[in-house]
């Protein structure tokens, strides 16, 4: 599988308690619902993140082509607290352009030259606030009380016959992995179709994503509902900025002039295996396949030097878990390596490593349990 990573052109958090505070270059982006003793209305915070549309189109047009692909928004957790029950984090396409700004959290005085809870562009002459009424078709917003008006605008697609999944959701619980990894394929395809004037879709320009807790969580006054998740922003000094991953199957099966091997008693060797792989590397392998016990024939060349090919549908090296899920009462992580039980099913006793973490495997496949 090919994975192409894009990084944001801008991101920022917005806070209902500080309606004009900009955090455009803060190293953290966050979502939360926080009950404050001095204010009867909880503080809610959301974040916006945008990826350059021209970069998205370049990958789709020049690398993916007509192949089916999926798109995933990924952010990496810095701290999390208050998640005591199943809680849904929602992602929507933003409606309306917004300015990144140059503020950080609790600047003194506040920086107001970019997006905030109330301001779409900036505070001051010429600046524009988020609309709070007269929304375009399929666009909405949410707040609680007259003191918290704002918080961004977004497309829901709930009443749009052309879109059915513009509200991807990821559920978190007390012990789940806290990194955000959510499928936003439908949103990316709508942005692409709108940019290319492909008919049959409601026109939605790429103004980025807005990430927020579900409505039953935001502005809740219950003490038990105060989830806060902080992620690294594009301005982090770590290696964990937000990412938009475009994933597609780029494998090809070409046999050239080789003959298919016709026996299950075979010998397979892997050439060009460096043993160490790097995130930006592209590695090409060669399988040398021959019968382990060649049929006796009278000829002038050795059967041991003639390479064959393996049928692409008759064998398997290993299985990879595509996404976090529970199978037969066990929880598996995305990227877990599973040894084959046969060529169609994996062994489900335990993973042999994780392709996104540490693993040791041989050319014959994942190691047996030790």
Secondary structure, 3 states (H helix, E strand, C coil): CEEEEEECCEEEEEECCCCCCCCCCCCEEEEEEEEECCEEEEEEEEEEEECCHHHHHHHHHHHHCCCCEEEEEEECEEEEECCCCCEEEEEEEECCCCCCCCCCCCCCCCCCCCCCCCECCCCCCCCCECCCCCCCCCEECCCCCHHHCCCCCEECCCCCCCCCCCCEEEEECCCCCCCEEEECHHHHHHHHHHHCCCCCCCCCCCCCEEEEECCCCCCCCCCCCCCEEEEECCCCCCCCCCEEEEEECCCCCCCCCCEECCCCCEEEEEECCCCCCCCCCCCCCEEEEEECCCCCCCCCCCHHHCCEECCCCCCCCCEECCCCEEECCEEECCCEEECECCCCCECCCCCCEECCCCECEECCEECCCC
